[in-house]
């Protein structure tokens, strides 16, 4: 079952940060389509809307990202919501620079039961991006079985 499938082609309606986001839809870098989600040094985090994973046995998170000069020490992560806080799951800043990188992971309820809930969310942590650094996210898909 697809819970989230977004290439950022129309808007950020599947994402929220208190109702808005300071990320922008970019046309200069994109994996597919015409747009991607972009964060620079003055941007914060990009949160998905609530995704209902309760009663499921696996969650697959799949996306493309592009890192422009983000350092390993910048702590730019994909984070997962466990019901009370976000936990770092995958670091985005230690990838090949200036190329589109693909990431996919499947987690199971027997391994990570804390993520199987009615208000599961993913977050792209962007608050640590320094001046002159950029992050683009595209073609995000979250499925649950």
N, CA, C and O atoms as CSV, one atom per row, in Angstrom:
chain,resi,resn,atom,element,x,y,z
A,1,UNK,N,N,0.843,-1.182,0.000
A,1,UNK,CA,C,0.000,0.000,0.000
A,1,UNK,C,C,0.885,1.241,0.000
A,1,UNK,O,O,1.763,1.384,0.851
A,2,UNK,N,N,0.655,2.125,-0.943
A,2,UNK,CA,C,1.418,3.372,-1.025
A,2,UNK,C,C,0.828,4.395,-0.054
A,2,UNK,O,O,-0.358,4.717,-0.116
A,3,UNK,N,N,1.680,4.902,0.844
A,3,UNK,CA,C,1.273,5.903,1.816
A,3,UNK,C,C,1.683,7.315,1.404
A,3,UNK,O,O,1.023,8.292,1.760
A,4,UNK,N,N,2.777,7.412,0.652
A,4,UNK,CA,C,3.278,8.698,0.196
A,4,UNK,C,C,4.018,8.468,-1.116
A,4,UNK,O,O,4.858,7.574,-1.222
A,5,UNK,N,N,3.698,9.280,-2.102
A,5,UNK,CA,C,4.364,9.205,-3.398
A,5,UNK,C,C,4.420,10.633,-3.928
A,5,UNK,O,O,3.413,11.168,-4.393
A,6,UNK,N,N,5.607,11.253,-3.857
A,6,UNK,CA,C,5.676,12.673,-4.193
A,6,UNK,C,C,6.974,13.001,-4.914
A,6,UNK,O,O,8.066,12.704,-4.427
A,7,UNK,N,N,6.838,13.611,-6.070
A,7,UNK,CA,C,7.962,14.135,-6.828
A,7,UNK,C,C,7.992,15.644,-6.796
A,7,UNK,O,O,8.759,16.268,-7.531
A,8,UNK,N,N,7.159,16.245,-5.946
A,8,UNK,CA,C,7.101,17.693,-5.742
A,8,UNK,C,C,6.710,18.453,-7.007
A,8,UNK,O,O,7.132,19.590,-7.215
A,9,UNK,N,N,5.912,17.820,-7.837
A,9,UNK,CA,C,5.524,18.434,-9.107
A,9,UNK,C,C,4.476,19.521,-8.958
A,9,UNK,O,O,4.401,20.404,-9.813
A,10,UNK,N,N,3.661,19.498,-7.908
A,10,UNK,CA,C,2.621,20.517,-7.804
A,10,UNK,C,C,2.782,21.438,-6.602
A,10,UNK,O,O,2.591,22.647,-6.731
A,11,UNK,N,N,3.126,20.900,-5.442
A,11,UNK,CA,C,3.256,21.721,-4.241
A,11,UNK,C,C,3.779,20.851,-3.095
A,11,UNK,O,O,4.279,19.749,-3.323
A,12,UNK,N,N,3.663,21.347,-1.880
A,12,UNK,CA,C,4.089,20.602,-0.686
A,12,UNK,C,C,2.881,20.110,0.110
A,12,UNK,O,O,2.959,20.017,1.335
A,13,UNK,N,N,1.772,19.794,-0.549
A,13,UNK,CA,C,0.554,19.451,0.185
A,13,UNK,C,C,0.644,18.131,0.945
A,13,UNK,O,O,-0.238,17.853,1.758
A,14,UNK,N,N,1.653,17.314,0.723
A,14,UNK,CA,C,1.829,16.052,1.458
A,14,UNK,C,C,2.845,16.199,2.584
A,14,UNK,O,O,3.234,15.216,3.214
A,15,UNK,N,N,3.267,17.424,2.830
A,15,UNK,CA,C,4.305,17.737,3.810
A,15,UNK,C,C,3.843,18.887,4.692
A,15,UNK,O,O,3.057,19.730,4.261
A,16,UNK,N,N,4.323,18.917,5.904
A,16,UNK,CA,C,3.921,19.999,6.801
A,16,UNK,C,C,5.045,20.345,7.769
A,16,UNK,O,O,5.829,19.478,8.156
A,17,UNK,N,N,5.119,21.573,8.145
A,17,UNK,CA,C,6.016,22.061,9.188
A,17,UNK,C,C,5.218,23.142,9.906
A,17,UNK,O,O,5.462,24.336,9.736
A,18,UNK,N,N,4.265,22.698,10.709
A,18,UNK,CA,C,3.341,23.637,11.304
A,18,UNK,C,C,2.404,24.224,10.268
A,18,UNK,O,O,1.915,25.341,10.434
A,19,UNK,N,N,2.147,23.481,9.198
A,19,UNK,CA,C,1.260,23.943,8.139
A,19,UNK,C,C,1.991,24.499,6.938
A,19,UNK,O,O,1.393,24.633,5.870
A,20,UNK,N,N,3.271,24.829,7.077
A,20,UNK,CA,C,4.049,25.377,5.967
A,20,UNK,C,C,5.455,24.778,5.981
A,20,UNK,O,O,5.826,24.070,6.917
A,21,UNK,N,N,6.211,25.060,4.965
A,21,UNK,CA,C,7.627,24.694,4.942
A,21,UNK,C,C,8.413,25.836,4.333
A,21,UNK,O,O,7.892,26.588,3.510
A,22,UNK,N,N,9.674,25.966,4.738
A,22,UNK,CA,C,10.518,26.988,4.136
A,22,UNK,C,C,11.398,26.404,3.027
A,22,UNK,O,O,12.205,27.123,2.436
A,23,UNK,N,N,11.249,25.108,2.742
A,23,UNK,CA,C,11.909,24.531,1.575
A,23,UNK,C,C,11.223,25.085,0.328
A,23,UNK,O,O,10.091,25.565,0.399
A,24,UNK,N,N,11.898,25.020,-0.797
A,24,UNK,CA,C,11.283,25.485,-2.033
A,24,UNK,C,C,11.272,24.364,-3.067
A,24,UNK,O,O,12.017,23.389,-2.972
A,25,UNK,N,N,10.407,24.538,-4.047
A,25,UNK,CA,C,10.370,23.605,-5.185
A,25,UNK,C,C,11.343,24.132,-6.213
A,25,UNK,O,O,11.189,25.247,-6.711
A,26,UNK,N,N,12.355,23.323,-6.535
A,26,UNK,CA,C,13.431,23.766,-7.410
A,26,UNK,C,C,13.305,23.148,-8.792
A,26,UNK,O,O,12.858,22.012,-8.946
A,27,UNK,N,N,13.705,23.913,-9.786
A,27,UNK,CA,C,13.753,23.394,-11.154
A,27,UNK,C,C,15.189,23.211,-11.640
A,27,UNK,O,O,15.414,22.552,-12.655
A,28,UNK,N,N,16.163,23.784,-10.933
A,28,UNK,CA,C,17.548,23.695,-11.392
A,28,UNK,C,C,18.155,22.312,-11.190
A,28,UNK,O,O,19.038,21.907,-11.946
A,29,UNK,N,N,17.691,21.587,-10.181
A,29,UNK,CA,C,18.138,20.217,-9.920
A,29,UNK,C,C,16.896,19.371,-9.668
A,29,UNK,O,O,16.060,19.713,-8.832
A,30,UNK,N,N,16.785,18.278,-10.388
A,30,UNK,CA,C,15.669,17.363,-10.165
A,30,UNK,C,C,16.089,15.995,-10.680
A,30,UNK,O,O,16.843,15.873,-11.645
A,31,UNK,N,N,15.577,14.969,-10.005
A,31,UNK,CA,C,15.887,13.616,-10.457
A,31,UNK,C,C,14.999,13.231,-11.624
A,31,UNK,O,O,15.469,12.693,-12.626
A,32,UNK,N,N,13.726,13.508,-11.488
A,32,UNK,CA,C,12.751,13.206,-12.540
A,32,UNK,C,C,11.699,14.311,-12.530
A,32,UNK,O,O,11.572,15.044,-11.549
A,33,UNK,N,N,10.961,14.427,-13.601
A,33,UNK,CA,C,9.939,15.459,-13.667
A,33,UNK,C,C,10.551,16.834,-13.801
A,33,UNK,O,O,11.655,16.985,-14.324
A,34,UNK,N,N,9.829,17.840,-13.326
A,34,UNK,CA,C,10.269,19.226,-13.469
A,34,UNK,C,C,10.760,19.855,-12.182
A,34,UNK,O,O,11.411,20.900,-12.221
A,35,UNK,N,N,10.458,19.233,-11.011
A,35,UNK,CA,C,10.757,19.848,-9.723
A,35,UNK,C,C,11.387,18.850,-8.757
A,35,UNK,O,O,11.287,17.634,-8.923
A,36,UNK,N,N,12.038,19.410,-7.746
A,36,UNK,CA,C,12.484,18.667,-6.574
A,36,UNK,C,C,12.267,19.571,-5.361
A,36,UNK,O,O,11.962,20.753,-5.516
A,37,UNK,N,N,12.420,19.026,-4.170
A,37,UNK,CA,C,12.376,19.830,-2.947
A,37,UNK,C,C,13.804,20.248,-2.627
A,37,UNK,O,O,14.722,19.429,-2.656
A,38,UNK,N,N,13.984,21.528,-2.321
A,38,UNK,CA,C,15.324,22.070,-2.092
A,38,UNK,C,C,15.414,22.737,-0.725
A,38,UNK,O,O,14.504,23.447,-0.298
A,39,UNK,N,N,16.550,22.486,-0.042
A,39,UNK,CA,C,16.863,23.173,1.210
A,39,UNK,C,C,18.261,23.760,1.105
A,39,UNK,O,O,19.200,23.096,0.665
A,40,UNK,N,N,18.381,25.012,1.514
A,40,UNK,CA,C,19.668,25.679,1.614
A,40,UNK,C,C,19.947,26.024,3.060
A,40,UNK,O,O,19.291,25.504,3.962
A,41,UNK,N,N,20.911,26.895,3.288
A,41,UNK,CA,C,21.361,27.181,4.652
A,41,UNK,C,C,20.328,27.906,5.515
A,41,UNK,O,O,20.433,27.862,6.741
A,42,UNK,N,N,19.361,28.555,4.935
A,42,UNK,CA,C,18.372,29.282,5.743
A,42,UNK,C,C,17.091,28.475,5.966
A,42,UNK,O,O,16.114,28.997,6.503
A,43,UNK,N,N,17.095,27.212,5.556
A,43,UNK,CA,C,15.883,26.391,5.660
A,43,UNK,C,C,15.934,25.446,6.850
A,43,UNK,O,O,17.000,25.168,7.400
A,44,UNK,N,N,14.779,24.966,7.229
A,44,UNK,CA,C,14.667,24.069,8.374
A,44,UNK,C,C,14.416,22.642,7.901
A,44,UNK,O,O,15.139,22.134,7.044
A,45,UNK,N,N,13.411,22.004,8.447
A,45,UNK,CA,C,13.149,20.595,8.186
A,45,UNK,C,C,11.924,20.416,7.302
A,45,UNK,O,O,11.053,21.283,7.233
A,46,UNK,N,N,11.877,19.270,6.626
A,46,UNK,CA,C,10.724,18.918,5.811
A,46,UNK,C,C,10.098,17.665,6.413
A,46,UNK,O,O,10.708,16.595,6.400
A,47,UNK,N,N,8.872,17.795,6.945
A,47,UNK,CA,C,8.148,16.718,7.612
A,47,UNK,C,C,7.050,16.186,6.697
A,47,UNK,O,O,6.350,16.965,6.050
A,48,UNK,N,N,6.897,14.880,6.641
A,48,UNK,CA,C,5.743,14.333,5.925
A,48,UNK,C,C,4.496,14.526,6.773
A,48,UNK,O,O,4.583,14.731,7.984
A,49,UNK,N,N,3.342,14.458,6.133
A,49,UNK,CA,C,2.095,14.357,6.885
A,49,UNK,C,C,2.091,13.019,7.619
A,49,UNK,O,O,2.943,12.169,7.363
A,50,UNK,N,N,1.139,12.829,8.529
A,50,UNK,CA,C,1.012,11.547,9.230
A,50,UNK,C,C,0.746,10.427,8.229
A,50,UNK,O,O,-0.060,10.574,7.311
A,51,UNK,N,N,1.435,9.309,8.423
A,51,UNK,CA,C,1.266,8.122,7.596
A,51,UNK,C,C,0.858,6.981,8.511
A,51,UNK,O,O,1.560,6.688,9.479
A,52,UNK,N,N,-0.264,6.332,8.224
A,52,UNK,CA,C,-0.770,5.269,9.096
A,52,UNK,C,C,-0.092,3.936,8.761
A,52,UNK,O,O,-0.404,3.301,7.754
A,53,UNK,N,N,0.835,3.529,9.625
A,53,UNK,CA,C,1.550,2.263,9.446
A,53,UNK,C,C,1.117,1.219,10.470
A,53,UNK,O,O,1.672,0.121,10.507
A,54,UNK,N,N,0.129,1.552,11.303
A,54,UNK,CA,C,-0.319,0.602,12.328
A,54,UNK,C,C,-0.906,-0.643,11.661
A,54,UNK,O,O,-1.585,-0.558,10.637
A,55,UNK,N,N,-0.632,-1.784,12.256
A,55,UNK,CA,C,-1.137,-3.052,11.739
A,55,UNK,C,C,-0.353,-3.595,10.555
A,55,UNK,O,O,-0.666,-4.673,10.050
A,56,UNK,N,N,0.656,-2.867,10.108
A,56,UNK,CA,C,1.494,-3.314,8.993
A,56,UNK,C,C,2.709,-4.061,9.541
A,56,UNK,O,O,3.018,-3.970,10.729
A,57,UNK,N,N,3.390,-4.796,8.671
A,57,UNK,CA,C,4.572,-5.546,9.120
A,57,UNK,C,C,5.872,-5.006,8.521
A,57,UNK,O,O,6.957,-5.345,8.993
A,58,UNK,N,N,5.769,-4.166,7.483
A,58,UNK,CA,C,6.979,-3.566,6.924
A,58,UNK,C,C,6.670,-2.206,6.323
A,58,UNK,O,O,5.562,-1.938,5.857
A,59,UNK,N,N,7.695,-1.355,6.350
A,59,UNK,CA,C,7.640,-0.021,5.751
A,59,UNK,C,C,8.856,0.097,4.838
A,59,UNK,O,O,9.978,-0.204,5.246
A,60,UNK,N,N,8.632,0.536,3.605
A,60,UNK,CA,C,9.739,0.810,2.696
A,60,UNK,C,C,9.758,2.299,2.390
A,60,UNK,O,O,8.747,2.884,2.001
A,61,UNK,N,N,10.924,2.899,2.571
A,61,UNK,CA,C,11.137,4.315,2.287
A,61,UNK,C,C,12.138,4.386,1.136
A,61,UNK,O,O,13.224,3.812,1.213
A,62,UNK,N,N,11.770,5.086,0.079
A,62,UNK,CA,C,12.579,5.134,-1.132
A,62,UNK,C,C,12.607,6.577,-1.628
A,62,UNK,O,O,11.555,7.201,-1.764
A,63,UNK,N,N,13.800,7.117,-1.900
A,63,UNK,CA,C,13.889,8.484,-2.419
A,63,UNK,C,C,15.249,8.700,-3.077
A,63,UNK,O,O,16.172,7.896,-2.943
A,64,UNK,N,N,15.331,9.813,-3.788
A,64,UNK,CA,C,16.561,10.275,-4.406
A,64,UNK,C,C,16.960,11.570,-3.726
A,64,UNK,O,O,16.097,12.355,-3.334
A,65,UNK,N,N,18.273,11.806,-3.579
A,65,UNK,CA,C,18.755,13.042,-2.979
A,65,UNK,C,C,20.060,13.467,-3.631
A,65,UNK,O,O,20.816,12.651,-4.157
A,66,UNK,N,N,20.296,14.763,-3.578
A,66,UNK,CA,C,21.516,15.349,-4.155
A,66,UNK,C,C,22.134,16.264,-3.112
A,66,UNK,O,O,21.470,17.150,-2.574
A,67,UNK,N,N,23.399,16.043,-2.835
A,67,UNK,CA,C,24.155,16.752,-1.812
A,67,UNK,C,C,25.137,17.685,-2.510
A,67,UNK,O,O,25.956,17.237,-3.312
A,68,UNK,N,N,25.060,18.975,-2.211
A,68,UNK,CA,C,26.001,19.941,-2.763
A,68,UNK,C,C,26.800,20.554,-1.620
A,68,UNK,O,O,26.337,21.481,-0.956
A,69,UNK,N,N,27.995,20.036,-1.397
A,69,UNK,CA,C,28.960,20.559,-0.416
A,69,UNK,C,C,28.560,20.360,1.043
A,69,UNK,O,O,29.128,21.019,1.915
A,70,UNK,N,N,27.614,19.487,1.342
A,70,UNK,CA,C,27.258,19.212,2.734
A,70,UNK,C,C,28.348,18.332,3.335
A,70,UNK,O,O,28.697,17.294,2.772
A,71,UNK,N,N,28.882,18.748,4.475
A,71,UNK,CA,C,29.959,18.021,5.148
A,71,UNK,C,C,29.393,16.916,6.034
A,71,UNK,O,O,28.254,16.999,6.495
A,72,UNK,N,N,30.198,15.880,6.268
A,72,UNK,CA,C,29.789,14.793,7.160
A,72,UNK,C,C,29.393,15.313,8.540
A,72,UNK,O,O,28.492,14.767,9.177
A,73,UNK,N,N,30.058,16.355,8.995
A,73,UNK,CA,C,29.802,16.889,10.339
A,73,UNK,C,C,28.543,17.738,10.419
A,73,UNK,O,O,28.184,18.191,11.505
A,74,UNK,N,N,27.863,17.966,9.301
A,74,UNK,CA,C,26.676,18.823,9.305
A,74,UNK,C,C,25.426,18.137,9.850
A,74,UNK,O,O,24.445,18.810,10.166
A,75,UNK,N,N,25.446,16.822,9.962
A,75,UNK,CA,C,24.322,16.081,10.557
A,75,UNK,C,C,23.001,16.325,9.839
A,75,UNK,O,O,22.015,16.737,10.450
A,76,UNK,N,N,22.993,16.069,8.544
A,76,UNK,CA,C,21.785,16.172,7.731
A,76,UNK,C,C,21.262,14.750,7.547
A,76,UNK,O,O,21.942,13.908,6.960
A,77,UNK,N,N,20.052,14.480,8.051
A,77,UNK,CA,C,19.546,13.116,8.150
A,77,UNK,C,C,18.138,12.938,7.595
A,77,UNK,O,O,17.356,13.885,7.516
A,78,UNK,N,N,17.837,11.698,7.212
A,78,UNK,CA,C,16.469,11.205,7.158
A,78,UNK,C,C,16.169,10.769,8.580
A,78,UNK,O,O,16.920,9.987,9.162
A,79,UNK,N,N,15.084,11.266,9.140
A,79,UNK,CA,C,14.687,10.901,10.499
A,79,UNK,C,C,13.308,10.266,10.472
A,79,UNK,O,O,12.491,10.563,9.601
A,80,UNK,N,N,13.059,9.386,11.435
A,80,UNK,CA,C,11.783,8.689,11.561
A,80,UNK,C,C,11.148,9.050,12.891
A,80,UNK,O,O,11.837,9.200,13.900
A,81,UNK,N,N,9.823,9.188,12.885
A,81,UNK,CA,C,9.070,9.585,14.080
A,81,UNK,C,C,8.580,8.354,14.836
A,81,UNK,O,O,7.949,7.468,14.259
A,82,UNK,N,N,8.878,8.310,16.130
A,82,UNK,CA,C,8.507,7.154,16.949
A,82,UNK,C,C,7.326,7.415,17.875
A,82,UNK,O,O,7.067,6.624,18.782
A,83,UNK,N,N,6.616,8.499,17.664
A,83,UNK,CA,C,5.461,8.820,18.497
A,83,UNK,C,C,5.722,9.948,19.468
A,83,UNK,O,O,4.787,10.619,19.906
A,84,UNK,N,N,6.993,10.170,19.815
A,84,UNK,CA,C,7.315,11.276,20.708
A,84,UNK,C,C,8.500,12.102,20.227
A,84,UNK,O,O,8.644,13.259,20.622
A,85,UNK,N,N,9.342,11.532,19.388
A,85,UNK,CA,C,10.495,12.272,18.880
A,85,UNK,C,C,10.969,11.668,17.561
A,85,UNK,O,O,10.546,10.584,17.159
A,86,UNK,N,N,11.851,12.397,16.913
A,86,UNK,CA,C,12.452,11.930,15.667
A,86,UNK,C,C,13.824,11.339,15.963
A,86,UNK,O,O,14.576,11.875,16.776
A,87,UNK,N,N,14.144,10.235,15.301
A,87,UNK,CA,C,15.445,9.605,15.472
A,87,UNK,C,C,16.183,9.581,14.130
A,87,UNK,O,O,15.589,9.343,13.078
A,88,UNK,N,N,17.478,9.831,14.196
A,88,UNK,CA,C,18.296,9.781,12.986
A,88,UNK,C,C,18.308,8.360,12.449
A,88,UNK,O,O,18.521,7.405,13.196
A,89,UNK,N,N,18.077,8.227,11.149
A,89,UNK,CA,C,18.058,6.897,10.550
A,89,UNK,C,C,19.104,6.742,9.450
A,89,UNK,O,O,19.731,5.688,9.340
A,90,UNK,N,N,19.299,7.776,8.639
A,90,UNK,CA,C,20.261,7.706,7.545
A,90,UNK,C,C,20.855,9.082,7.324
A,90,UNK,O,O,20.120,10.059,7.183
A,91,UNK,N,N,22.189,9.176,7.293
A,91,UNK,CA,C,22.853,10.463,7.089
A,91,UNK,C,C,22.978,10.768,5.605
A,91,UNK,O,O,23.480,9.955,4.830
A,92,UNK,N,N,22.513,11.953,5.220
A,92,UNK,CA,C,22.516,12.370,3.826
A,92,UNK,C,C,23.787,13.118,3.434
A,92,UNK,O,O,24.054,13.263,2.241
A,93,UNK,N,N,24.572,13.593,4.381
A,93,UNK,CA,C,25.708,14.443,4.085
A,93,UNK,C,C,27.006,13.728,3.773
A,93,UNK,O,O,28.017,14.390,3.539
A,94,UNK,N,N,27.021,12.405,3.760
A,94,UNK,CA,C,28.283,11.713,3.484
A,94,UNK,C,C,28.207,10.929,2.178
A,94,UNK,O,O,28.772,9.842,2.055
A,95,UNK,N,N,27.508,11.494,1.218
A,95,UNK,CA,C,27.302,10.832,-0.076
A,95,UNK,C,C,28.203,11.448,-1.134
A,95,UNK,O,O,28.922,12.415,-0.879
A,96,UNK,N,N,28.148,10.873,-2.314
A,96,UNK,CA,C,28.873,11.437,-3.444
A,96,UNK,C,C,28.311,12.819,-3.753
A,96,UNK,O,O,27.105,12.981,-3.940
A,97,UNK,N,N,29.180,13.795,-3.806
A,97,UNK,CA,C,28.769,15.179,-4.040
A,97,UNK,C,C,28.269,15.401,-5.472
A,97,UNK,O,O,28.747,14.782,-6.422
A,98,UNK,N,N,27.306,16.293,-5.589
A,98,UNK,CA,C,26.845,16.816,-6.879
A,98,UNK,C,C,26.397,15.751,-7.868
A,98,UNK,O,O,26.595,15.885,-9.076
A,99,UNK,N,N,25.797,14.706,-7.349
A,99,UNK,CA,C,25.186,13.681,-8.187
A,99,UNK,C,C,23.943,13.172,-7.461
A,99,UNK,O,O,23.862,13.249,-6.235
A,100,UNK,N,N,22.985,12.660,-8.207
A,100,UNK,CA,C,21.787,12.114,-7.575
A,100,UNK,C,C,22.114,10.748,-6.983
A,100,UNK,O,O,22.654,9.874,-7.660
A,101,UNK,N,N,21.777,10.583,-5.710
A,101,UNK,CA,C,21.990,9.338,-4.975
A,101,UNK,C,C,20.641,8.733,-4.644
A,101,UNK,O,O,19.693,9.455,-4.333
A,102,UNK,N,N,20.548,7.433,-4.707
A,102,UNK,CA,C,19.309,6.725,-4.400
A,102,UNK,C,C,19.442,6.061,-3.039
A,102,UNK,O,O,20.483,5.493,-2.709
A,103,UNK,N,N,18.370,6.139,-2.254
A,103,UNK,CA,C,18.336,5.455,-0.960
A,103,UNK,C,C,17.010,4.727,-0.837
A,103,UNK,O,O,15.953,5.284,-1.133
A,104,UNK,N,N,17.074,3.490,-0.402
A,104,UNK,CA,C,15.864,2.731,-0.084
A,104,UNK,C,C,16.158,1.848,1.115
A,104,UNK,O,O,17.251,1.296,1.246
A,105,UNK,N,N,15.178,1.724,1.978
A,105,UNK,CA,C,15.302,0.858,3.146
A,105,UNK,C,C,13.932,0.266,3.458
A,105,UNK,O,O,12.906,0.927,3.303
A,106,UNK,N,N,13.933,-0.969,3.894
A,106,UNK,CA,C,12.714,-1.605,4.392
A,106,UNK,C,C,12.947,-1.962,5.850
A,106,UNK,O,O,13.915,-2.642,6.193
A,107,UNK,N,N,12.048,-1.494,6.697
A,107,UNK,CA,C,12.108,-1.839,8.113
A,107,UNK,C,C,10.903,-2.700,8.456
A,107,UNK,O,O,9.847,-2.586,7.833
A,108,UNK,N,N,11.067,-3.551,9.438
A,108,UNK,CA,C,9.988,-4.460,9.818
A,108,UNK,C,C,9.502,-4.156,11.234
A,108,UNK,O,O,10.224,-3.583,12.049
A,109,UNK,N,N,8.272,-4.551,11.499
A,109,UNK,CA,C,7.684,-4.312,12.814
A,109,UNK,C,C,8.388,-5.136,13.895
A,109,UNK,O,O,8.403,-4.736,15.059
A,110,UNK,N,N,8.964,-6.270,13.526
A,110,UNK,CA,C,9.686,-7.064,14.526
A,110,UNK,C,C,11.007,-6.396,14.917
A,110,UNK,O,O,11.499,-6.592,16.028
A,111,UNK,N,N,11.569,-5.623,14.022
A,111,UNK,CA,C,12.817,-4.899,14.256
A,111,UNK,C,C,12.595,-3.531,14.895
A,111,UNK,O,O,13.298,-3.150,15.831
A,112,UNK,N,N,11.626,-2.809,14.387
A,112,UNK,CA,C,11.407,-1.398,14.743
A,112,UNK,C,C,9.936,-1.141,15.059
A,112,UNK,O,O,9.296,-0.348,14.368
A,113,UNK,N,N,9.400,-1.769,16.053
A,113,UNK,CA,C,7.966,-1.662,16.355
A,113,UNK,C,C,7.526,-0.223,16.644
A,113,UNK,O,O,6.359,0.112,16.442
A,114,UNK,N,N,8.442,0.629,17.113
A,114,UNK,CA,C,8.092,2.008,17.472
A,114,UNK,C,C,7.612,2.842,16.281
A,114,UNK,O,O,6.988,3.886,16.471
A,115,UNK,N,N,7.899,2.389,15.053
A,115,UNK,CA,C,7.509,3.158,13.870
A,115,UNK,C,C,6.188,2.700,13.256
A,115,UNK,O,O,5.748,3.258,12.251
A,116,UNK,N,N,5.571,1.718,13.835
A,116,UNK,CA,C,4.306,1.201,13.302
A,116,UNK,C,C,3.169,1.779,14.129
A,116,UNK,O,O,2.797,1.249,15.176
A,117,UNK,N,N,2.629,2.888,13.621
A,117,UNK,CA,C,1.689,3.702,14.388
A,117,UNK,C,C,0.798,4.501,13.439
A,117,UNK,O,O,1.055,4.555,12.236
A,118,UNK,N,N,-0.241,5.116,13.980
A,118,UNK,CA,C,-1.155,5.897,13.137
A,118,UNK,C,C,-0.546,7.223,12.709
A,118,UNK,O,O,-0.980,7.804,11.715
A,119,UNK,N,N,0.458,7.716,13.446
A,119,UNK,CA,C,1.040,9.019,13.118
A,119,UNK,C,C,2.535,8.923,12.802
A,119,UNK,O,O,3.315,9.784,13.211
A,120,UNK,N,N,2.927,7.890,12.084
A,120,UNK,CA,C,4.308,7.765,11.633
A,120,UNK,C,C,4.605,8.886,10.633
A,120,UNK,O,O,3.751,9.236,9.819
A,121,UNK,N,N,5.805,9.441,10.695
A,121,UNK,CA,C,6.234,10.482,9.763
A,121,UNK,C,C,7.714,10.299,9.437
A,121,UNK,O,O,8.472,9.714,10.210
A,122,UNK,N,N,8.095,10.807,8.289
A,122,UNK,CA,C,9.511,10.927,7.990
A,122,UNK,C,C,9.855,12.404,7.979
A,122,UNK,O,O,8.997,13.254,7.744
A,123,UNK,N,N,11.117,12.698,8.235
A,123,UNK,CA,C,11.564,14.092,8.261
A,123,UNK,C,C,12.939,14.150,7.606
A,123,UNK,O,O,13.804,13.316,7.874
A,124,UNK,N,N,13.125,15.135,6.755
A,124,UNK,CA,C,14.445,15.427,6.230
A,124,UNK,C,C,14.992,16.590,7.051
A,124,UNK,O,O,14.508,17.717,6.948
A,125,UNK,N,N,15.996,16.308,7.859
A,125,UNK,CA,C,16.612,17.270,8.771
A,125,UNK,C,C,17.487,18.211,7.967
A,125,UNK,O,O,18.508,17.800,7.415
A,126,UNK,N,N,17.092,19.470,7.899
A,126,UNK,CA,C,17.824,20.427,7.095
A,126,UNK,C,C,18.390,21.611,7.853
A,126,UNK,O,O,18.994,22.496,7.246
A,127,UNK,N,N,18.211,21.650,9.172
A,127,UNK,CA,C,18.621,22.827,9.939
A,127,UNK,C,C,20.132,22.974,10.056
A,127,UNK,O,O,20.616,24.050,10.409
A,128,UNK,N,N,20.886,21.922,9.770
A,128,UNK,CA,C,22.347,21.984,9.921
A,128,UNK,C,C,23.079,22.311,8.630
A,128,UNK,O,O,24.308,22.260,8.594
A,129,UNK,N,N,22.361,22.641,7.584
A,129,UNK,CA,C,22.992,22.960,6.308
A,129,UNK,C,C,23.642,24.342,6.413
A,129,UNK,O,O,22.987,25.328,6.750
A,130,UNK,N,N,24.938,24.391,6.120
A,130,UNK,CA,C,25.701,25.636,6.238
A,130,UNK,C,C,25.587,26.494,4.976
A,130,UNK,O,O,25.091,26.043,3.944
A,131,UNK,N,N,26.048,27.711,5.080
A,131,UNK,CA,C,26.053,28.640,3.947
A,131,UNK,C,C,26.810,28.025,2.774
A,131,UNK,O,O,27.896,27.470,2.944
A,132,UNK,N,N,26.226,28.131,1.589
A,132,UNK,CA,C,26.843,27.594,0.385
A,132,UNK,C,C,26.572,26.112,0.148
A,132,UNK,O,O,27.027,25.556,-0.851
A,133,UNK,N,N,25.842,25.469,1.047
A,133,UNK,CA,C,25.505,24.049,0.907
A,133,UNK,C,C,24.037,23.912,0.515
A,133,UNK,O,O,23.218,24.770,0.846
A,134,UNK,N,N,23.710,22.833,-0.188
A,134,UNK,CA,C,22.346,22.612,-0.652
A,134,UNK,C,C,22.002,21.138,-0.589
A,134,UNK,O,O,22.874,20.274,-0.683
A,135,UNK,N,N,20.707,20.865,-0.427
A,135,UNK,CA,C,20.185,19.506,-0.457
A,135,UNK,C,C,18.916,19.511,-1.298
A,135,UNK,O,O,18.040,20.357,-1.116
A,136,UNK,N,N,18.829,18.561,-2.216
A,136,UNK,CA,C,17.615,18.363,-3.001
A,136,UNK,C,C,17.100,16.962,-2.721
A,136,UNK,O,O,17.881,16.016,-2.615
A,137,UNK,N,N,15.784,16.830,-2.600
A,137,UNK,CA,C,15.099,15.549,-2.394
A,137,UNK,C,C,14.096,15.400,-3.530
A,137,UNK,O,O,13.452,16.373,-3.922
A,138,UNK,N,N,13.961,14.184,-4.062
A,138,UNK,CA,C,13.000,13.975,-5.141
A,138,UNK,C,C,12.479,12.538,-5.105
A,138,UNK,O,O,13.111,11.640,-4.548
A,139,UNK,N,N,11.331,12.354,-5.705
A,139,UNK,CA,C,10.717,11.032,-5.909
A,139,UNK,C,C,10.660,10.203,-4.628
A,139,UNK,O,O,11.173,9.086,-4.565
A,140,UNK,N,N,10.021,10.784,-3.606
A,140,UNK,CA,C,9.885,10.125,-2.312
A,140,UNK,C,C,8.694,9.187,-2.352
A,140,UNK,O,O,7.597,9.582,-2.748
A,141,UNK,N,N,8.909,7.950,-1.944
A,141,UNK,CA,C,7.829,6.976,-1.888
A,141,UNK,C,C,7.923,6.191,-0.597
A,141,UNK,O,O,8.979,5.658,-0.255
A,142,UNK,N,N,6.813,6.123,0.118
A,142,UNK,CA,C,6.720,5.322,1.339
A,142,UNK,C,C,5.586,4.345,1.150
A,142,UNK,O,O,4.453,4.740,0.878
A,143,UNK,N,N,5.891,3.064,1.295
A,143,UNK,CA,C,4.880,2.008,1.182
A,143,UNK,C,C,4.895,1.185,2.468
A,143,UNK,O,O,5.888,1.157,3.194
A,144,UNK,N,N,3.789,0.527,2.728
A,144,UNK,CA,C,3.684,-0.344,3.897
A,144,UNK,C,C,2.935,-1.617,3.505
A,144,UNK,O,O,1.996,-1.583,2.710
A,145,UNK,N,N,3.354,-2.697,4.058
A,145,UNK,CA,C,2.714,-3.990,3.824
A,145,UNK,C,C,2.216,-4.553,5.138
A,145,UNK,O,O,1.642,-5.642,5.165
